Amino acid sequence: MAIGPATWHRPGDPVVLGADGKVTQDGDVLFVVDAAGRVYEEDGEPIAVVQEDGHLVGRDNASMGRLGPVTAAFPGSDWAWLSIGSRGEVTRYDADGDRSQDGYWEGCTGPVIRTCTLITHVIALRDYVRQPRVSVGVGIGIGIH
């Protein structure tokens, strides 16, 4: 991974990749990335690592998807769920293939683009996990009066 200053302009506060690999938002460190493809908490606690084949492996060998140069796939999927375009635009794809824009990266050129893809993917996974889930239940009840 190449580390260089870049900014993801998206709704809310921008996400900033510092030259030191720290990824911040509103001044808070979200995580740190390094040239070996490791992602870890500010205190050094590991979050994930990019394998040579592009797979992202988390704690306890959990699959966290797959990373390409400008695309990332959700864990267990063969299809990209996000990509970064030639002008830095972040596009997300839902299960039906519909597209939505999620801001744009500034400073993600050359080999830094893969690092920006990694950061985008890790944040998208975090957002996905935090998203409330709606479930519908059907039940049969017997009432006694």
DRENDO-131955 format. One record per residue (C-alpha): residue number from 1; residue in three letters; z negated, x negated, y. Coordinates in steps of 0.02 Angstrom, whole numbers, padded with zeros to 5 digits. Layout:
<atoms>
ATOM    k    r      c3      c1      c2
ATOM  NUM  ala       Z       X       Y
...
</atoms>
This chain:
<atoms>
ATOM    k    r      c3      c1      c2
ATOM    1  met   00000   00000   00000
ATOM    2  ala   00040  -00059   00174
ATOM    3  ile  -00093  -00024   00304
ATOM    4  gly  -00047   00002   00485
ATOM    5  pro  -00100   00113   00627
ATOM    6  ala  -00031   00290   00614
ATOM    7  thr  -00079   00465   00668
ATOM    8  trp  -00052   00633   00582
ATOM    9  his  -00037   00763   00720
ATOM   10  arg  -00083   00930   00643
ATOM   11  pro  -00175   01087   00696
ATOM   12  gly  -00351   01039   00748
ATOM   13  asp  -00399   00858   00771
ATOM   14  pro  -00272   00726   00722
ATOM   15  val  -00300   00616   00570
ATOM   16  val  -00293   00431   00614
ATOM   17  leu  -00258   00284   00499
ATOM   18  gly  -00330   00127   00576
ATOM   19  ala  -00264  -00049   00549
ATOM   20  asp  -00423  -00079   00446
ATOM   21  gly  -00380   00062   00324
ATOM   22  lys  -00511   00183   00390
ATOM   23  val  -00449   00362   00396
ATOM   24  thr  -00537   00460   00533
ATOM   25  gln  -00536   00632   00608
ATOM   26  asp  -00629   00673   00769
ATOM   27  gly  -00713   00502   00757
ATOM   28  asp  -00783   00534   00582
ATOM   29  val  -00728   00424   00436
ATOM   30  leu  -00650   00534   00302
ATOM   31  phe  -00616   00391   00182
ATOM   32  val  -00543   00215   00175
ATOM   33  val  -00382   00155   00092
ATOM   34  asp  -00339  -00024   00048
ATOM   35  ala  -00184  -00124   00005
ATOM   36  ala  -00220  -00107  -00182
ATOM   37  gly  -00202   00083  -00171
ATOM   38  arg  -00387   00120  -00184
ATOM   39  val  -00465   00265  -00091
ATOM   40  tyr  -00652   00260  -00065
ATOM   41  glu  -00795   00329   00038
ATOM   42  glu  -00851   00228   00189
ATOM   43  asp  -01001   00168   00086
ATOM   44  gly  -00885   00098  -00049
ATOM   45  glu  -00902   00243  -00174
ATOM   46  pro  -00732   00260  -00260
ATOM   47  ile  -00630   00419  -00239
ATOM   48  ala  -00464   00373  -00320
ATOM   49  val  -00338   00237  -00356
ATOM   50  val  -00148   00241  -00364
ATOM   51  gln  -00084   00173  -00530
ATOM   52  glu   00076   00071  -00542
ATOM   53  asp   00170   00223  -00607
ATOM   54  gly   00118   00328  -00456
ATOM   55  his  -00018   00429  -00540
ATOM   56  leu  -00174   00452  -00435
ATOM   57  val  -00331   00438  -00540
ATOM   58  gly  -00499   00497  -00477
ATOM   59  arg  -00678   00480  -00535
ATOM   60  asp  -00704   00494  -00723
ATOM   61  asn  -00515   00467  -00747
ATOM   62  ala  -00476   00638  -00673
ATOM   63  ser  -00293   00665  -00632
ATOM   64  met  -00265   00690  -00447
ATOM   65  gly  -00077   00710  -00458
ATOM   66  arg   00068   00593  -00432
ATOM   67  leu   00126   00496  -00281
ATOM   68  gly   00301   00445  -00234
ATOM   69  pro   00358   00354  -00077
ATOM   70  val   00371   00515   00026
ATOM   71  thr   00317   00653  -00094
ATOM   72  ala   00162   00700  -00192
ATOM   73  ala   00137   00817  -00339
ATOM   74  phe  -00016   00924  -00372
ATOM   75  pro  -00115   00875  -00529
ATOM   76  gly  -00024   00935  -00685
ATOM   77  ser   00137   00976  -00591
ATOM   78  asp   00306   00892  -00602
ATOM   79  trp   00359   00959  -00432
ATOM   80  ala   00314   00900  -00258
ATOM   81  trp   00191   01006  -00161
ATOM   82  leu   00213   00904  -00003
ATOM   83  ser   00333   00782   00075
ATOM   84  ile   00353   00678   00232
ATOM   85  gly   00524   00687   00314
ATOM   86  ser   00623   00552   00402
ATOM   87  arg   00548   00599   00571
ATOM   88  gly   00370   00604   00501
ATOM   89  glu   00364   00792   00479
ATOM   90  val   00245   00851   00342
ATOM   91  thr   00314   00992   00235
ATOM   92  arg   00211   01086   00106
ATOM   93  tyr   00286   01186  -00037
ATOM   94  asp   00196   01331  -00119
ATOM   95  ala   00214   01385  -00301
ATOM   96  asp   00361   01497  -00255
ATOM   97  gly   00452   01354  -00169
ATOM   98  asp   00422   01421   00006
ATOM   99  arg   00402   01287   00139
ATOM  100  ser   00279   01271   00282
ATOM  101  gln   00256   01136   00412
ATOM  102  asp   00091   01043   00430
ATOM  103  gly   00116   00935   00583
ATOM  104  tyr   00195   00763   00586
ATOM  105  trp   00152   00579   00564
ATOM  106  glu   00179   00454   00702
ATOM  107  gly   00183   00269   00654
ATOM  108  cys   00227   00296   00472
ATOM  109  thr   00378   00185   00456
ATOM  110  gly   00433   00061   00325
ATOM  111  pro   00307   00031   00186
ATOM  112  val   00167   00121   00281
ATOM  113  ile   00252   00287   00238
ATOM  114  arg   00183   00281   00060
ATOM  115  thr   00007   00256   00128
ATOM  116  cys   00033   00407   00242
ATOM  117  thr   00092   00507   00091
ATOM  118  leu  -00067   00456  -00002
ATOM  119  ile  -00177   00508   00144
ATOM  120  thr  -00085   00674   00164
ATOM  121  his  -00104   00709  -00022
ATOM  122  val  -00290   00667  -00029
ATOM  123  ile  -00325   00777   00123
ATOM  124  ala  -00218   00918   00051
ATOM  125  leu  -00316   00908  -00112
ATOM  126  arg  -00479   00914  -00014
ATOM  127  asp  -00417   01065   00082
ATOM  128  tyr  -00362   01149  -00080
ATOM  129  val  -00532   01125  -00161
ATOM  130  arg  -00620   01196  -00007
ATOM  131  gln  -00505   01348   00001
ATOM  132  pro  -00591   01510  -00050
ATOM  133  arg  -00520   01588  -00207
ATOM  134  val  -00492   01774  -00225
ATOM  135  ser  -00507   01851  -00396
ATOM  136  val  -00476   02027  -00450
ATOM  137  gly  -00581   02102  -00586
ATOM  138  val  -00554   02259  -00686
ATOM  139  gly  -00698   02338  -00775
ATOM  140  ile  -00746   02495  -00864
ATOM  141  gly  -00916   02565  -00831
ATOM  142  ile  -01015   02703  -00910
ATOM  143  gly  -01126   02801  -00794
ATOM  144  ile  -01281   02892  -00852
ATOM  145  his  -01346   03030  -00739
</atoms>
